[in-house]
Amino acid sequence: MKKLLFVLVILILSTAASAQQSNFSFQTPPIVSPSFKDGQTDSKFGLVYLSIEDDGTLADTKIDMSGGGINFSARKALSDYFAVDFSAGVFATSGDVKTSGLNIKQEMTNVNINFNLEMQPFKTKNTSMIIFVGP
């Protein structure tokens, strides 16, 4: 019970300092699987496809972009409560943005490499909670 109370207090305190942002990024999922146990090693590989289209009905901007990427994630459990993980991915998209009479060719590339520390304070047969800290 004390463990659960500790986790709830941490979650409540961590949401007190929040900021509003209007940017976004494409990134690999932060964890490999929803739970882990001592000595377990997990990994996964993924492919991503993205298509963004806006015909300009609500605003005077038409967007037609598409792209894709690959990602890899791995985790090593150090105990039933702690693990380290690594993830890396490359994502690229390109397309056209038409606004105010301008035709703009836009390209975006995102390369990410992350190392995280994971803590699993709560785990049952059907439920687990993982808190991860990293970039």
CNS distance restraints for C-alpha pairs under 8 A (distance, minus, plus):
assign (resid   1 and name CA) (resid   5 and name CA) 6.24 0.50 0.50
assign (resid   2 and name CA) (resid   6 and name CA) 6.08 0.50 0.50
assign (resid   3 and name CA) (resid   7 and name CA) 6.31 0.50 0.50
assign (resid   3 and name CA) (resid 121 and name CA) 7.06 0.50 0.50
assign (resid   3 and name CA) (resid 122 and name CA) 7.95 0.50 0.50
assign (resid   4 and name CA) (resid   8 and name CA) 6.25 0.50 0.50
assign (resid   4 and name CA) (resid 121 and name CA) 7.72 0.50 0.50
assign (resid   4 and name CA) (resid 122 and name CA) 7.35 0.50 0.50
assign (resid   5 and name CA) (resid   9 and name CA) 6.22 0.50 0.50
assign (resid   6 and name CA) (resid  10 and name CA) 6.29 0.50 0.50
assign (resid   7 and name CA) (resid  11 and name CA) 6.20 0.50 0.50
assign (resid   7 and name CA) (resid 121 and name CA) 7.32 0.50 0.50
assign (resid   8 and name CA) (resid  12 and name CA) 6.16 0.50 0.50
assign (resid   9 and name CA) (resid  13 and name CA) 6.10 0.50 0.50
assign (resid  10 and name CA) (resid  14 and name CA) 6.00 0.50 0.50
assign (resid  11 and name CA) (resid  15 and name CA) 6.46 0.50 0.50
assign (resid  12 and name CA) (resid  16 and name CA) 6.79 0.50 0.50
assign (resid  13 and name CA) (resid  17 and name CA) 7.84 0.50 0.50
assign (resid  25 and name CA) (resid 110 and name CA) 7.90 0.50 0.50
assign (resid  26 and name CA) (resid  91 and name CA) 7.20 0.50 0.50
assign (resid  26 and name CA) (resid 110 and name CA) 7.16 0.50 0.50
assign (resid  27 and name CA) (resid  89 and name CA) 7.19 0.50 0.50
assign (resid  27 and name CA) (resid  91 and name CA) 7.98 0.50 0.50
assign (resid  27 and name CA) (resid 110 and name CA) 7.97 0.50 0.50
assign (resid  27 and name CA) (resid 112 and name CA) 7.06 0.50 0.50
assign (resid  28 and name CA) (resid  71 and name CA) 6.13 0.50 0.50
assign (resid  28 and name CA) (resid  72 and name CA) 7.81 0.50 0.50
assign (resid  28 and name CA) (resid  73 and name CA) 7.99 0.50 0.50
assign (resid  28 and name CA) (resid  87 and name CA) 7.13 0.50 0.50
assign (resid  28 and name CA) (resid  88 and name CA) 7.23 0.50 0.50
assign (resid  28 and name CA) (resid  89 and name CA) 6.34 0.50 0.50
assign (resid  30 and name CA) (resid  87 and name CA) 7.59 0.50 0.50
assign (resid  31 and name CA) (resid  73 and name CA) 7.34 0.50 0.50
assign (resid  31 and name CA) (resid  75 and name CA) 7.84 0.50 0.50
assign (resid  31 and name CA) (resid  85 and name CA) 7.52 0.50 0.50
assign (resid  32 and name CA) (resid  42 and name CA) 6.59 0.50 0.50
assign (resid  32 and name CA) (resid  43 and name CA) 6.19 0.50 0.50
assign (resid  32 and name CA) (resid  44 and name CA) 6.48 0.50 0.50
assign (resid  32 and name CA) (resid  73 and name CA) 6.06 0.50 0.50
assign (resid  32 and name CA) (resid  74 and name CA) 6.35 0.50 0.50
assign (resid  32 and name CA) (resid  75 and name CA) 6.62 0.50 0.50
assign (resid  33 and name CA) (resid  42 and name CA) 7.57 0.50 0.50
assign (resid  34 and name CA) (resid 128 and name CA) 6.89 0.50 0.50
assign (resid  34 and name CA) (resid 129 and name CA) 7.81 0.50 0.50
assign (resid  34 and name CA) (resid 130 and name CA) 7.44 0.50 0.50
assign (resid  35 and name CA) (resid 120 and name CA) 7.58 0.50 0.50
assign (resid  35 and name CA) (resid 123 and name CA) 7.54 0.50 0.50
assign (resid  35 and name CA) (resid 128 and name CA) 6.11 0.50 0.50
assign (resid  35 and name CA) (resid 129 and name CA) 7.62 0.50 0.50
assign (resid  35 and name CA) (resid 130 and name CA) 7.27 0.50 0.50
assign (resid  36 and name CA) (resid  40 and name CA) 6.48 0.50 0.50
assign (resid  36 and name CA) (resid  77 and name CA) 6.51 0.50 0.50
assign (resid  36 and name CA) (resid  80 and name CA) 6.78 0.50 0.50
assign (resid  36 and name CA) (resid 120 and name CA) 7.95 0.50 0.50
assign (resid  37 and name CA) (resid  77 and name CA) 6.28 0.50 0.50
assign (resid  37 and name CA) (resid  79 and name CA) 6.44 0.50 0.50
assign (resid  37 and name CA) (resid  80 and name CA) 4.59 0.50 0.50
assign (resid  37 and name CA) (resid  81 and name CA) 7.66 0.50 0.50
assign (resid  38 and name CA) (resid  77 and name CA) 5.38 0.50 0.50
assign (resid  38 and name CA) (resid  78 and name CA) 5.82 0.50 0.50
assign (resid  38 and name CA) (resid  79 and name CA) 4.03 0.50 0.50
assign (resid  38 and name CA) (resid  80 and name CA) 4.59 0.50 0.50
assign (resid  38 and name CA) (resid  81 and name CA) 7.83 0.50 0.50
assign (resid  39 and name CA) (resid  76 and name CA) 6.89 0.50 0.50
assign (resid  39 and name CA) (resid  77 and name CA) 5.20 0.50 0.50
assign (resid  39 and name CA) (resid  78 and name CA) 6.00 0.50 0.50
assign (resid  39 and name CA) (resid  79 and name CA) 6.53 0.50 0.50
assign (resid  40 and name CA) (resid  76 and name CA) 6.06 0.50 0.50
assign (resid  40 and name CA) (resid  77 and name CA) 5.31 0.50 0.50
assign (resid  41 and name CA) (resid  74 and name CA) 7.35 0.50 0.50
assign (resid  41 and name CA) (resid  75 and name CA) 5.63 0.50 0.50
assign (resid  41 and name CA) (resid  76 and name CA) 4.62 0.50 0.50
assign (resid  41 and name CA) (resid  77 and name CA) 6.40 0.50 0.50
assign (resid  42 and name CA) (resid  74 and name CA) 5.55 0.50 0.50
assign (resid  42 and name CA) (resid  75 and name CA) 5.20 0.50 0.50
assign (resid  42 and name CA) (resid  76 and name CA) 6.74 0.50 0.50
assign (resid  43 and name CA) (resid  72 and name CA) 7.39 0.50 0.50
assign (resid  43 and name CA) (resid  73 and name CA) 5.44 0.50 0.50
assign (resid  43 and name CA) (resid  74 and name CA) 4.06 0.50 0.50
assign (resid  43 and name CA) (resid  75 and name CA) 6.32 0.50 0.50
assign (resid  44 and name CA) (resid  72 and name CA) 5.81 0.50 0.50
assign (resid  44 and name CA) (resid  73 and name CA) 5.40 0.50 0.50
assign (resid  44 and name CA) (resid  74 and name CA) 6.55 0.50 0.50
assign (resid  45 and name CA) (resid  70 and name CA) 7.53 0.50 0.50
assign (resid  45 and name CA) (resid  71 and name CA) 5.77 0.50 0.50
assign (resid  45 and name CA) (resid  72 and name CA) 4.51 0.50 0.50
assign (resid  45 and name CA) (resid  73 and name CA) 6.58 0.50 0.50
assign (resid  46 and name CA) (resid  70 and name CA) 5.70 0.50 0.50
assign (resid  46 and name CA) (resid  71 and name CA) 5.19 0.50 0.50
assign (resid  46 and name CA) (resid  72 and name CA) 6.40 0.50 0.50
assign (resid  47 and name CA) (resid  68 and name CA) 7.40 0.50 0.50
assign (resid  47 and name CA) (resid  69 and name CA) 5.83 0.50 0.50
assign (resid  47 and name CA) (resid  70 and name CA) 4.62 0.50 0.50
assign (resid  47 and name CA) (resid  71 and name CA) 6.53 0.50 0.50
assign (resid  48 and name CA) (resid  68 and name CA) 5.15 0.50 0.50
assign (resid  48 and name CA) (resid  69 and name CA) 5.06 0.50 0.50
assign (resid  48 and name CA) (resid  70 and name CA) 6.19 0.50 0.50
assign (resid  49 and name CA) (resid  66 and name CA) 7.61 0.50 0.50
assign (resid  49 and name CA) (resid  67 and name CA) 5.91 0.50 0.50
assign (resid  49 and name CA) (resid  68 and name CA) 4.25 0.50 0.50
assign (resid  49 and name CA) (resid  69 and name CA) 6.69 0.50 0.50
assign (resid  50 and name CA) (resid  66 and name CA) 5.47 0.50 0.50
assign (resid  50 and name CA) (resid  67 and name CA) 5.32 0.50 0.50
assign (resid  50 and name CA) (resid  68 and name CA) 5.84 0.50 0.50
assign (resid  50 and name CA) (resid  93 and name CA) 7.89 0.50 0.50
assign (resid  51 and name CA) (resid  64 and name CA) 7.71 0.50 0.50
assign (resid  51 and name CA) (resid  65 and name CA) 5.83 0.50 0.50
assign (resid  51 and name CA) (resid  66 and name CA) 4.22 0.50 0.50
assign (resid  51 and name CA) (resid  67 and name CA) 6.60 0.50 0.50
assign (resid  52 and name CA) (resid  63 and name CA) 6.98 0.50 0.50
assign (resid  52 and name CA) (resid  64 and name CA) 5.87 0.50 0.50
assign (resid  52 and name CA) (resid  65 and name CA) 5.12 0.50 0.50
assign (resid  52 and name CA) (resid  66 and name CA) 6.10 0.50 0.50
assign (resid  53 and name CA) (resid  62 and name CA) 7.58 0.50 0.50
assign (resid  53 and name CA) (resid  63 and name CA) 5.24 0.50 0.50
assign (resid  53 and name CA) (resid  64 and name CA) 4.58 0.50 0.50
assign (resid  53 and name CA) (resid  65 and name CA) 6.42 0.50 0.50
assign (resid  54 and name CA) (resid  61 and name CA) 7.64 0.50 0.50
assign (resid  54 and name CA) (resid  62 and name CA) 5.34 0.50 0.50
assign (resid  54 and name CA) (resid  63 and name CA) 4.92 0.50 0.50
assign (resid  54 and name CA) (resid  64 and name CA) 6.61 0.50 0.50
assign (resid  55 and name CA) (resid  61 and name CA) 7.51 0.50 0.50
assign (resid  55 and name CA) (resid  62 and name CA) 5.01 0.50 0.50
assign (resid  55 and name CA) (resid  63 and name CA) 6.71 0.50 0.50
assign (resid  56 and name CA) (resid  60 and name CA) 5.31 0.50 0.50
assign (resid  56 and name CA) (resid  61 and name CA) 4.90 0.50 0.50
assign (resid  56 and name CA) (resid  62 and name CA) 4.60 0.50 0.50
assign (resid  56 and name CA) (resid  63 and name CA) 7.57 0.50 0.50
assign (resid  60 and name CA) (resid  99 and name CA) 5.91 0.50 0.50
assign (resid  60 and name CA) (resid 100 and name CA) 6.81 0.50 0.50
assign (resid  61 and name CA) (resid  97 and name CA) 6.95 0.50 0.50
assign (resid  61 and name CA) (resid  98 and name CA) 5.55 0.50 0.50
assign (resid  61 and name CA) (resid  99 and name CA) 4.49 0.50 0.50
assign (resid  61 and name CA) (resid 100 and name CA) 7.41 0.50 0.50
assign (resid  62 and name CA) (resid  96 and name CA) 7.99 0.50 0.50
assign (resid  62 and name CA) (resid  97 and name CA) 5.71 0.50 0.50
assign (resid  62 and name CA) (resid  98 and name CA) 5.02 0.50 0.50
assign (resid  62 and name CA) (resid  99 and name CA) 6.51 0.50 0.50
assign (resid  63 and name CA) (resid  95 and name CA) 7.64 0.50 0.50
assign (resid  63 and name CA) (resid  96 and name CA) 5.97 0.50 0.50
assign (resid  63 and name CA) (resid  97 and name CA) 4.65 0.50 0.50
assign (resid  63 and name CA) (resid  98 and name CA) 6.52 0.50 0.50
assign (resid  64 and name CA) (resid  95 and name CA) 5.57 0.50 0.50
assign (resid  64 and name CA) (resid  96 and name CA) 5.39 0.50 0.50
assign (resid  64 and name CA) (resid  97 and name CA) 6.58 0.50 0.50
assign (resid  65 and name CA) (resid  93 and name CA) 6.66 0.50 0.50
assign (resid  65 and name CA) (resid  94 and name CA) 5.43 0.50 0.50
assign (resid  65 and name CA) (resid  95 and name CA) 4.03 0.50 0.50
assign (resid  65 and name CA) (resid  96 and name CA) 6.24 0.50 0.50
assign (resid  66 and name CA) (resid  93 and name CA) 5.35 0.50 0.50
assign (resid  66 and name CA) (resid  94 and name CA) 5.85 0.50 0.50
assign (resid  66 and name CA) (resid  95 and name CA) 6.39 0.50 0.50
assign (resid  67 and name CA) (resid  91 and name CA) 7.45 0.50 0.50
assign (resid  67 and name CA) (resid  92 and name CA) 5.50 0.50 0.50
assign (resid  67 and name CA) (resid  93 and name CA) 3.80 0.50 0.50
assign (resid  67 and name CA) (resid  94 and name CA) 6.28 0.50 0.50
assign (resid  68 and name CA) (resid  91 and name CA) 5.68 0.50 0.50
assign (resid  68 and name CA) (resid  92 and name CA) 5.74 0.50 0.50
assign (resid  68 and name CA) (resid  93 and name CA) 6.41 0.50 0.50
assign (resid  69 and name CA) (resid  89 and name CA) 7.15 0.50 0.50
assign (resid  69 and name CA) (resid  90 and name CA) 5.40 0.50 0.50
assign (resid  69 and name CA) (resid  91 and name CA) 4.03 0.50 0.50
assign (resid  69 and name CA) (resid  92 and name CA) 6.25 0.50 0.50
assign (resid  70 and name CA) (resid  89 and name CA) 5.58 0.50 0.50
assign (resid  70 and name CA) (resid  90 and name CA) 5.64 0.50 0.50
assign (resid  70 and name CA) (resid  91 and name CA) 6.63 0.50 0.50
assign (resid  71 and name CA) (resid  87 and name CA) 7.26 0.50 0.50
assign (resid  71 and name CA) (resid  88 and name CA) 5.66 0.50 0.50
assign (resid  71 and name CA) (resid  89 and name CA) 4.00 0.50 0.50
assign (resid  71 and name CA) (resid  90 and name CA) 6.52 0.50 0.50
assign (resid  72 and name CA) (resid  87 and name CA) 5.57 0.50 0.50
assign (resid  72 and name CA) (resid  88 and name CA) 5.47 0.50 0.50
assign (resid  72 and name CA) (resid  89 and name CA) 6.32 0.50 0.50
assign (resid  73 and name CA) (resid  85 and name CA) 7.28 0.50 0.50
assign (resid  73 and name CA) (resid  86 and name CA) 5.68 0.50 0.50
assign (resid  73 and name CA) (resid  87 and name CA) 4.14 0.50 0.50
assign (resid  73 and name CA) (resid  88 and name CA) 6.57 0.50 0.50
assign (resid  74 and name CA) (resid  85 and name CA) 5.57 0.50 0.50
assign (resid  74 and name CA) (resid  86 and name CA) 5.36 0.50 0.50
assign (resid  74 and name CA) (resid  87 and name CA) 6.40 0.50 0.50
assign (resid  75 and name CA) (resid  83 and name CA) 6.78 0.50 0.50
assign (resid  75 and name CA) (resid  84 and name CA) 5.75 0.50 0.50
assign (resid  75 and name CA) (resid  85 and name CA) 4.13 0.50 0.50
assign (resid  75 and name CA) (resid  86 and name CA) 6.44 0.50 0.50
assign (resid  76 and name CA) (resid  83 and name CA) 5.57 0.50 0.50
assign (resid  76 and name CA) (resid  84 and name CA) 5.55 0.50 0.50
assign (resid  76 and name CA) (resid  85 and name CA) 6.31 0.50 0.50
assign (resid  77 and name CA) (resid  82 and name CA) 6.12 0.50 0.50
assign (resid  77 and name CA) (resid  83 and name CA) 4.04 0.50 0.50
assign (resid  77 and name CA) (resid  84 and name CA) 6.49 0.50 0.50
assign (resid  78 and name CA) (resid  82 and name CA) 5.54 0.50 0.50
assign (resid  78 and name CA) (resid  83 and name CA) 5.04 0.50 0.50
assign (resid  78 and name CA) (resid  84 and name CA) 7.39 0.50 0.50
assign (resid  79 and name CA) (resid  83 and name CA) 6.82 0.50 0.50
assign (resid  80 and name CA) (resid 120 and name CA) 7.29 0.50 0.50
assign (resid  81 and name CA) (resid 119 and name CA) 5.49 0.50 0.50
assign (resid  81 and name CA) (resid 120 and name CA) 4.75 0.50 0.50
assign (resid  81 and name CA) (resid 121 and name CA) 6.12 0.50 0.50
assign (resid  82 and name CA) (resid 117 and name CA) 7.32 0.50 0.50
assign (resid  82 and name CA) (resid 118 and name CA) 5.61 0.50 0.50
assign (resid  82 and name CA) (resid 119 and name CA) 4.72 0.50 0.50
assign (resid  82 and name CA) (resid 120 and name CA) 6.31 0.50 0.50
assign (resid  83 and name CA) (resid 117 and name CA) 6.00 0.50 0.50
assign (resid  83 and name CA) (resid 118 and name CA) 5.02 0.50 0.50
assign (resid  83 and name CA) (resid 119 and name CA) 6.61 0.50 0.50
assign (resid  84 and name CA) (resid 115 and name CA) 7.32 0.50 0.50
assign (resid  84 and name CA) (resid 116 and name CA) 5.74 0.50 0.50
assign (resid  84 and name CA) (resid 117 and name CA) 4.68 0.50 0.50
assign (resid  84 and name CA) (resid 118 and name CA) 5.91 0.50 0.50
assign (resid  85 and name CA) (resid 115 and name CA) 5.72 0.50 0.50
assign (resid  85 and name CA) (resid 116 and name CA) 5.23 0.50 0.50
assign (resid  85 and name CA) (resid 117 and name CA) 6.51 0.50 0.50
assign (resid  85 and name CA) (resid 118 and name CA) 7.44 0.50 0.50
assign (resid  86 and name CA) (resid 113 and name CA) 7.50 0.50 0.50
assign (resid  86 and name CA) (resid 114 and name CA) 5.63 0.50 0.50
assign (resid  86 and name CA) (resid 115 and name CA) 4.63 0.50 0.50
assign (resid  86 and name CA) (resid 116 and name CA) 6.50 0.50 0.50
assign (resid  87 and name CA) (resid 112 and name CA) 7.87 0.50 0.50
assign (resid  87 and name CA) (resid 113 and name CA) 5.77 0.50 0.50
assign (resid  87 and name CA) (resid 114 and name CA) 5.19 0.50 0.50
assign (resid  87 and name CA) (resid 115 and name CA) 6.68 0.50 0.50
assign (resid  88 and name CA) (resid 111 and name CA) 7.57 0.50 0.50
assign (resid  88 and name CA) (resid 112 and name CA) 5.48 0.50 0.50
assign (resid  88 and name CA) (resid 113 and name CA) 4.36 0.50 0.50
assign (resid  88 and name CA) (resid 114 and name CA) 6.34 0.50 0.50
assign (resid  89 and name CA) (resid 110 and name CA) 7.96 0.50 0.50
assign (resid  89 and name CA) (resid 111 and name CA) 5.80 0.50 0.50
assign (resid  89 and name CA) (resid 112 and name CA) 5.39 0.50 0.50
assign (resid  89 and name CA) (resid 113 and name CA) 6.72 0.50 0.50
assign (resid  90 and name CA) (resid 109 and name CA) 7.47 0.50 0.50
assign (resid  90 and name CA) (resid 110 and name CA) 5.80 0.50 0.50
assign (resid  90 and name CA) (resid 111 and name CA) 4.56 0.50 0.50
assign (resid  90 and name CA) (resid 112 and name CA) 6.61 0.50 0.50
assign (resid  91 and name CA) (resid 109 and name CA) 5.69 0.50 0.50
assign (resid  91 and name CA) (resid 110 and name CA) 5.07 0.50 0.50
assign (resid  91 and name CA) (resid 111 and name CA) 6.44 0.50 0.50
assign (resid  92 and name CA) (resid 107 and name CA) 7.45 0.50 0.50
assign (resid  92 and name CA) (resid 108 and name CA) 5.61 0.50 0.50
assign (resid  92 and name CA) (resid 109 and name CA) 4.31 0.50 0.50
assign (resid  92 and name CA) (resid 110 and name CA) 6.30 0.50 0.50
assign (resid  93 and name CA) (resid 107 and name CA) 5.77 0.50 0.50
assign (resid  93 and name CA) (resid 108 and name CA) 5.30 0.50 0.50
assign (resid  93 and name CA) (resid 109 and name CA) 6.56 0.50 0.50
assign (resid  94 and name CA) (resid 105 and name CA) 7.48 0.50 0.50
assign (resid  94 and name CA) (resid 106 and name CA) 5.56 0.50 0.50
assign (resid  94 and name CA) (resid 107 and name CA) 4.19 0.50 0.50
assign (resid  94 and name CA) (resid 108 and name CA) 6.28 0.50 0.50
assign (resid  95 and name CA) (resid 105 and name CA) 5.88 0.50 0.50
assign (resid  95 and name CA) (resid 106 and name CA) 5.53 0.50 0.50
assign (resid  95 and name CA) (resid 107 and name CA) 6.62 0.50 0.50
assign (resid  96 and name CA) (resid 103 and name CA) 6.85 0.50 0.50
assign (resid  96 and name CA) (resid 104 and name CA) 5.67 0.50 0.50
assign (resid  96 and name CA) (resid 105 and name CA) 4.71 0.50 0.50
assign (resid  96 and name CA) (resid 106 and name CA) 5.93 0.50 0.50
assign (resid  97 and name CA) (resid 103 and name CA) 6.05 0.50 0.50
assign (resid  97 and name CA) (resid 104 and name CA) 5.07 0.50 0.50
assign (resid  97 and name CA) (resid 105 and name CA) 6.40 0.50 0.50
assign (resid  97 and name CA) (resid 106 and name CA) 6.93 0.50 0.50
assign (resid  98 and name CA) (resid 102 and name CA) 5.57 0.50 0.50
assign (resid  98 and name CA) (resid 103 and name CA) 4.59 0.50 0.50
assign (resid  98 and name CA) (resid 104 and name CA) 6.06 0.50 0.50
assign (resid  99 and name CA) (resid 103 and name CA) 6.79 0.50 0.50
assign (resid 114 and name CA) (resid 134 and name CA) 7.09 0.50 0.50
assign (resid 114 and name CA) (resid 135 and name CA) 6.22 0.50 0.50
assign (resid 115 and name CA) (resid 134 and name CA) 6.16 0.50 0.50
assign (resid 115 and name CA) (resid 135 and name CA) 7.24 0.50 0.50
assign (resid 116 and name CA) (resid 132 and name CA) 6.30 0.50 0.50
assign (resid 116 and name CA) (resid 133 and name CA) 5.46 0.50 0.50
assign (resid 116 and name CA) (resid 134 and name CA) 4.44 0.50 0.50
assign (resid 116 and name CA) (resid 135 and name CA) 7.28 0.50 0.50
assign (resid 117 and name CA) (resid 132 and name CA) 5.55 0.50 0.50
assign (resid 117 and name CA) (resid 133 and name CA) 5.30 0.50 0.50
assign (resid 117 and name CA) (resid 134 and name CA) 6.54 0.50 0.50
assign (resid 118 and name CA) (resid 130 and name CA) 6.50 0.50 0.50
assign (resid 118 and name CA) (resid 131 and name CA) 5.66 0.50 0.50
assign (resid 118 and name CA) (resid 132 and name CA) 4.20 0.50 0.50
assign (resid 118 and name CA) (resid 133 and name CA) 6.42 0.50 0.50
assign (resid 119 and name CA) (resid 130 and name CA) 5.62 0.50 0.50
assign (resid 119 and name CA) (resid 131 and name CA) 5.14 0.50 0.50
assign (resid 119 and name CA) (resid 132 and name CA) 6.16 0.50 0.50
assign (resid 120 and name CA) (resid 128 and name CA) 7.24 0.50 0.50
assign (resid 120 and name CA) (resid 129 and name CA) 5.70 0.50 0.50
assign (resid 120 and name CA) (resid 130 and name CA) 4.52 0.50 0.50
assign (resid 120 and name CA) (resid 131 and name CA) 6.37 0.50 0.50
assign (resid 121 and name CA) (resid 129 and name CA) 6.48 0.50 0.50
assign (resid 121 and name CA) (resid 130 and name CA) 6.94 0.50 0.50
assign (resid 121 and name CA) (resid 131 and name CA) 7.96 0.50 0.50
assign (resid 122 and name CA) (resid 127 and name CA) 7.94 0.50 0.50
assign (resid 122 and name CA) (resid 128 and name CA) 5.46 0.50 0.50
assign (resid 122 and name CA) (resid 129 and name CA) 5.34 0.50 0.50
assign (resid 122 and name CA) (resid 130 and name CA) 7.67 0.50 0.50
assign (resid 123 and name CA) (resid 127 and name CA) 5.78 0.50 0.50
assign (resid 123 and name CA) (resid 128 and name CA) 4.09 0.50 0.50
assign (resid 123 and name CA) (resid 129 and name CA) 6.44 0.50 0.50
assign (resid 124 and name CA) (resid 128 and name CA) 6.09 0.50 0.50
